[in-house]
Amino acid sequence: MTVALYARCSTKAEQNPEAQLGPLRAWAAAKGYEAIEHIDEGWSGAKARRPALDALLVACRRGEVQVVAVAALDRLARSTSHAAALFEELHILGVELVSLREAIDSRTPSGRALMQMAAVFAELERSLIVERVHAGIAAARRAGRRLGRPPVVAGEVLARARRLRDSGKSLRYIARMLDVSRDAVTRALAERA
């Protein structure tokens, strides 16, 4: 029997798919399955289309895979609708789905029900994360913290830009003198007027 091991990491620098693949490989070896790996690095679970996931689904449609295994359902899908669509397609194709963290196996009726409930909780978790991020950004703004990249024209460079502008120089000339873009000079002088 062939099992597709699917792993996904949102960020390449901070996460490593090996944390997911190690337990998946051990599970497949213990079952005596032939394993093929599909890994999406740097892809959000909120995106329904991902290169490795798309390739995995093509293999399922061709009948090359009998089981799809994931370390956790949130690695596969973060929205209830996407998870439900994946579960349904795999079910129609006769491909079983196994999630190690949730100890779910779609070969059983209770496993199918648990997968649907787990997908609901994965979507809830994602919504809560988004909510917390937005609240954190709002709190930072209320506290007067600047968000995003630091300004290109600041400090002594800004003071020099002001002096040049006060002496009647054009924005284009100031940008050339400071070796920055005209837009950066325009923004800096407008924000700090």
C-alpha contacts under 8 A as a table, 3 or more apart, distances in Angstrom:
res1	aa1	res2	aa2	distance
1	M	33	Y	5.35
1	M	34	E	6.19
1	M	65	V	7.72
1	M	66	Q	6.46
1	M	67	V	7.95
2	T	33	Y	5.71
2	T	34	E	4.78
2	T	35	A	5.82
2	T	36	I	7.46
2	T	64	E	7.14
2	T	65	V	5.17
2	T	66	Q	5.68
2	T	67	V	6.63
3	V	28	A	7.28
3	V	33	Y	6.22
3	V	34	E	6.11
3	V	35	A	4.91
3	V	36	I	6.42
3	V	65	V	5.74
3	V	66	Q	6.00
3	V	67	V	4.58
3	V	68	V	5.57
3	V	69	A	6.87
4	A	35	A	5.77
4	A	36	I	4.99
4	A	37	E	5.77
4	A	38	H	6.92
4	A	56	L	7.07
4	A	65	V	6.36
4	A	67	V	6.24
4	A	68	V	4.76
4	A	69	A	6.15
5	L	21	L	7.34
5	L	24	L	6.50
5	L	25	R	7.68
5	L	35	A	6.57
5	L	36	I	6.08
5	L	37	E	4.78
5	L	38	H	6.08
5	L	68	V	6.07
5	L	69	A	5.00
5	L	70	V	6.10
6	Y	21	L	7.94
6	Y	37	E	6.09
6	Y	38	H	4.88
6	Y	39	I	5.87
6	Y	52	A	7.97
6	Y	53	L	7.45
6	Y	56	L	7.95
6	Y	68	V	7.15
6	Y	69	A	6.25
6	Y	70	V	5.33
6	Y	71	A	7.89
6	Y	75	R	7.98
6	Y	76	L	7.54
7	A	17	P	6.00
7	A	20	Q	6.16
7	A	21	L	6.62
7	A	37	E	7.88
7	A	38	H	6.45
7	A	39	I	4.86
7	A	40	D	6.37
7	A	70	V	6.49
7	A	71	A	7.25
7	A	75	R	6.43
7	A	76	L	7.75
8	R	17	P	6.48
8	R	39	I	5.73
8	R	40	D	4.65
8	R	41	E	5.74
8	R	42	G	7.75
8	R	43	W	6.93
8	R	45	G	7.67
8	R	75	R	5.48
8	R	76	L	7.35
9	C	12	K	6.73
9	C	15	Q	5.93
9	C	16	N	6.69
9	C	17	P	6.13
9	C	40	D	6.36
9	C	41	E	4.84
9	C	42	G	5.67
9	C	43	W	6.31
9	C	44	S	7.42
9	C	75	R	7.62
10	S	15	Q	7.27
10	S	41	E	6.27
10	S	42	G	4.45
10	S	43	W	4.73
10	S	44	S	4.91
10	S	45	G	7.27
11	T	14	E	5.69
11	T	15	Q	5.81
11	T	41	E	6.58
11	T	42	G	4.39
11	T	43	W	7.05
12	K	15	Q	5.82
12	K	16	N	6.97
12	K	41	E	5.75
12	K	42	G	5.16
13	A	16	N	7.81
16	N	19	A	6.14
17	P	20	Q	5.38
17	P	21	L	6.10
17	P	39	I	7.32
17	P	41	E	7.51
18	E	21	L	4.72
18	E	22	G	5.71
19	A	22	G	5.91
19	A	23	P	7.52
20	Q	23	P	6.15
20	Q	24	L	6.51
20	Q	70	V	7.76
20	Q	71	A	5.46
21	L	24	L	4.95
21	L	25	R	5.89
21	L	71	A	7.55
22	G	25	R	5.31
22	G	26	A	6.31
23	P	26	A	5.07
23	P	27	W	6.10
23	P	71	A	7.28
24	L	27	W	5.09
24	L	28	A	6.19
24	L	69	A	7.00
24	L	70	V	6.97
24	L	71	A	6.42
24	L	100	L	7.70
25	R	28	A	5.14
25	R	29	A	6.06
25	R	35	A	7.43
26	A	29	A	5.12
26	A	30	A	6.09
27	W	30	A	5.17
27	W	31	K	6.35
28	A	31	K	5.17
28	A	32	G	6.12
28	A	33	Y	5.15
28	A	34	E	7.16
28	A	35	A	6.55
29	A	32	G	4.93
29	A	33	Y	6.03
29	A	34	E	7.73
30	A	33	Y	7.79
38	H	52	A	5.13
38	H	53	L	6.86
38	H	55	A	7.64
38	H	56	L	6.52
39	I	52	A	5.57
39	I	53	L	7.77
40	D	43	W	6.05
40	D	50	R	6.83
40	D	51	P	6.75
40	D	52	A	5.39
40	D	53	L	7.24
43	W	47	K	7.35
43	W	50	R	6.89
44	S	47	K	5.68
45	G	48	A	7.25
45	G	74	D	6.95
45	G	75	R	6.32
45	G	76	L	6.62
45	G	77	A	5.36
45	G	78	R	5.40
46	A	77	A	6.68
46	A	78	R	5.41
46	A	79	S	6.64
47	K	50	R	6.81
48	A	77	A	7.36
48	A	82	H	6.59
49	R	53	L	7.14
49	R	54	D	6.49
50	R	53	L	5.29
50	R	54	D	5.84
51	P	54	D	5.20
51	P	55	A	6.25
52	A	55	A	5.02
52	A	56	L	6.07
53	L	56	L	4.96
53	L	57	L	6.23
54	D	57	L	5.19
54	D	58	V	6.31
55	A	58	V	5.06
55	A	59	A	6.30
56	L	59	A	5.13
56	L	60	C	6.29
57	L	60	C	4.91
57	L	61	R	6.13
58	V	61	R	5.06
58	V	62	R	6.24
59	A	62	R	5.12
59	A	63	G	6.38
59	A	64	E	5.26
59	A	65	V	6.13
60	C	63	G	5.13
60	C	64	E	5.77
60	C	65	V	5.07
60	C	66	Q	7.23
60	C	90	L	7.59
60	C	93	L	7.11
60	C	95	V	6.98
61	R	64	E	7.60
61	R	93	L	6.63
62	R	65	V	7.92
63	G	66	Q	7.14
63	G	93	L	7.85
65	V	68	V	7.35
65	V	95	V	6.99
66	Q	94	G	7.17
66	Q	95	V	4.80
66	Q	96	E	6.32
67	V	95	V	5.27
67	V	96	E	4.58
67	V	97	L	5.75
67	V	98	V	7.35
68	V	95	V	7.02
68	V	96	E	6.17
68	V	97	L	4.86
68	V	98	V	6.25
69	A	97	L	5.85
69	A	98	V	4.67
69	A	99	S	5.85
69	A	100	L	7.58
70	V	73	L	6.58
70	V	75	R	6.96
70	V	76	L	7.05
70	V	97	L	7.98
70	V	98	V	6.34
70	V	99	S	4.96
70	V	100	L	6.49
71	A	75	R	7.18
71	A	99	S	5.60
71	A	100	L	4.99
71	A	101	R	5.82
72	A	75	R	5.60
72	A	76	L	7.38
72	A	99	S	5.30
72	A	100	L	6.06
72	A	101	R	5.09
72	A	102	E	6.57
73	L	76	L	5.29
73	L	77	A	6.42
73	L	78	R	7.91
73	L	99	S	6.09
73	L	101	R	7.89
73	L	102	E	7.59
73	L	115	M	7.89
73	L	118	A	7.17
73	L	119	A	6.86
73	L	122	A	7.37
74	D	77	A	5.20
74	D	78	R	5.34
74	D	119	A	7.48
74	D	122	A	5.68
75	R	78	R	7.58
76	L	83	A	7.47
77	A	80	T	7.70
77	A	82	H	6.15
77	A	83	A	5.26
77	A	119	A	7.51
77	A	122	A	7.82
78	R	82	H	7.31
78	R	83	A	7.06
78	R	119	A	7.00
78	R	122	A	5.46
78	R	123	E	5.07
78	R	126	R	6.66
79	S	82	H	5.32
79	S	83	A	6.12
79	S	119	A	6.88
79	S	120	V	7.41
79	S	122	A	6.98
79	S	123	E	4.74
80	T	83	A	5.12
80	T	84	A	5.89
80	T	116	Q	7.73
80	T	119	A	5.27
80	T	120	V	5.37
80	T	122	A	7.67
80	T	123	E	5.93
81	S	84	A	5.11
81	S	85	A	6.10
82	H	85	A	5.09
82	H	86	L	6.17
83	A	86	L	5.10
83	A	87	F	6.07
83	A	116	Q	7.67
83	A	119	A	6.07
84	A	87	F	5.08
84	A	88	E	6.03
84	A	116	Q	6.77
84	A	119	A	7.63
85	A	88	E	5.14
85	A	89	E	6.11
86	L	89	E	5.17
86	L	90	L	6.08
87	F	90	L	5.25
87	F	91	H	6.02
87	F	97	L	7.69
88	E	91	H	5.02
88	E	92	I	6.15
89	E	92	I	5.14
89	E	93	L	6.16
90	L	93	L	5.03
90	L	94	G	6.09
90	L	95	V	4.92
90	L	96	E	6.69
90	L	97	L	7.49
91	H	94	G	5.04
91	H	95	V	5.84
91	H	96	E	6.84
92	I	95	V	7.64
96	E	105	D	7.39
96	E	106	S	5.63
96	E	107	R	6.11
97	L	105	D	6.04
97	L	106	S	5.25
97	L	107	R	7.64
98	V	103	A	7.53
98	V	104	I	5.64
98	V	105	D	4.60
98	V	106	S	6.35
99	S	102	E	5.74
99	S	103	A	5.80
99	S	104	I	5.21
99	S	105	D	6.70
100	L	103	A	4.86
100	L	104	I	6.70
101	R	104	I	7.90
102	E	118	A	7.69
104	I	111	G	5.16
104	I	112	R	7.83
104	I	114	L	6.80
104	I	115	M	6.63
105	D	108	T	6.39
105	D	111	G	4.98
105	D	112	R	7.27
106	S	109	P	7.06
106	S	110	S	7.85
106	S	111	G	4.71
106	S	112	R	4.83
106	S	115	M	7.45
107	R	111	G	6.70
107	R	112	R	7.41
108	T	111	G	4.96
108	T	112	R	6.38
109	P	112	R	5.18
109	P	113	A	6.35
110	S	113	A	5.03
110	S	114	L	6.01
111	G	114	L	5.06
111	G	115	M	6.08
112	R	115	M	5.13
112	R	116	Q	6.46
113	A	116	Q	5.28
113	A	117	M	6.40
114	L	117	M	5.03
114	L	118	A	5.94
115	M	118	A	5.00
115	M	119	A	6.11
116	Q	119	A	5.13
116	Q	120	V	6.50
117	M	120	V	5.09
117	M	121	F	6.49
118	A	121	F	5.06
118	A	122	A	6.13
119	A	122	A	4.96
119	A	123	E	6.27
120	V	123	E	5.26
120	V	124	L	6.26
121	F	124	L	4.85
121	F	125	E	6.03
122	A	125	E	5.08
122	A	126	R	6.29
123	E	126	R	5.12
123	E	127	S	6.19
124	L	127	S	5.07
124	L	128	L	6.16
125	E	128	L	5.12
125	E	129	I	6.23
126	R	129	I	5.08
126	R	130	V	6.26
127	S	130	V	5.15
127	S	131	E	6.11
128	L	131	E	4.95
128	L	132	R	6.11
129	I	132	R	5.13
129	I	133	V	6.19
130	V	133	V	5.12
130	V	134	H	6.23
131	E	134	H	5.22
131	E	135	A	6.16
132	R	135	A	5.01
132	R	136	G	6.06
133	V	136	G	5.07
133	V	137	I	6.23
134	H	137	I	5.12
134	H	138	A	6.18
135	A	138	A	5.10
135	A	139	A	6.12
136	G	139	A	5.09
136	G	140	A	6.14
137	I	140	A	5.10
137	I	141	R	6.23
137	I	147	L	7.93
138	A	141	R	5.12
138	A	142	R	6.18
139	A	142	R	5.06
139	A	143	A	6.17
140	A	143	A	5.06
140	A	144	G	6.40
140	A	145	R	5.36
140	A	146	R	7.67
140	A	147	L	7.76
141	R	144	G	5.02
141	R	145	R	5.47
141	R	146	R	6.86
141	R	147	L	7.54
142	R	145	R	7.54
151	P	154	A	6.12
151	P	188	A	7.66
152	V	180	V	7.56
152	V	184	A	6.65
153	V	157	V	5.67
153	V	158	L	5.24
153	V	180	V	7.90
153	V	184	A	6.63
153	V	185	V	6.59
153	V	188	A	5.99
154	A	157	V	5.51
154	A	158	L	4.62
154	A	159	A	7.67
154	A	188	A	7.40
155	G	158	L	5.33
155	G	159	A	6.41
156	E	159	A	4.94
156	E	160	R	6.13
157	V	160	R	5.10
157	V	161	A	6.17
157	V	178	L	7.24
158	L	161	A	4.95
158	L	162	R	6.21
158	L	188	A	7.09
158	L	189	L	7.63
159	A	162	R	5.14
159	A	163	R	6.29
160	R	163	R	5.08
160	R	164	L	6.17
161	A	164	L	5.13
161	A	165	R	6.09
161	A	174	I	6.28
161	A	178	L	7.69
161	A	185	V	7.35
161	A	189	L	7.73
162	R	165	R	5.02
162	R	166	D	5.95
162	R	189	L	7.08
163	R	166	D	5.09
163	R	167	S	6.22
164	L	167	S	5.14
164	L	168	G	6.65
164	L	169	K	5.57
164	L	174	I	6.56
165	R	168	G	5.16
165	R	169	K	5.09
165	R	170	S	6.79
165	R	171	L	7.37
165	R	174	I	7.39
166	D	169	K	7.38
169	K	173	Y	6.34
169	K	174	I	6.62
170	S	173	Y	5.17
170	S	174	I	6.24
171	L	174	I	5.05
171	L	175	A	6.06
171	L	182	R	6.07
171	L	185	V	6.79
171	L	186	T	6.97
172	R	175	A	5.15
172	R	176	R	6.24
172	R	182	R	5.63
173	Y	176	R	5.13
173	Y	177	M	6.17
174	I	177	M	5.07
174	I	178	L	6.11
174	I	182	R	7.72
174	I	185	V	7.42
175	A	178	L	5.20
175	A	179	D	5.73
175	A	180	V	5.09
175	A	181	S	5.53
175	A	182	R	5.05
175	A	184	A	7.91
175	A	185	V	6.20
176	R	179	D	5.00
176	R	180	V	6.60
176	R	181	S	7.66
176	R	182	R	7.98
180	V	184	A	6.59
180	V	185	V	7.28
181	S	184	A	5.21
181	S	185	V	6.62
182	R	185	V	5.17
182	R	186	T	6.15
183	D	186	T	4.95
183	D	187	R	6.05
184	A	187	R	5.20
184	A	188	A	6.08
185	V	188	A	5.15
185	V	189	L	6.08
186	T	189	L	5.39
186	T	190	A	6.06
187	R	190	A	5.13
187	R	191	E	5.94
188	A	191	E	5.27
188	A	192	R	6.10
189	L	192	R	5.41
189	L	193	A	5.71
190	A	193	A	5.34
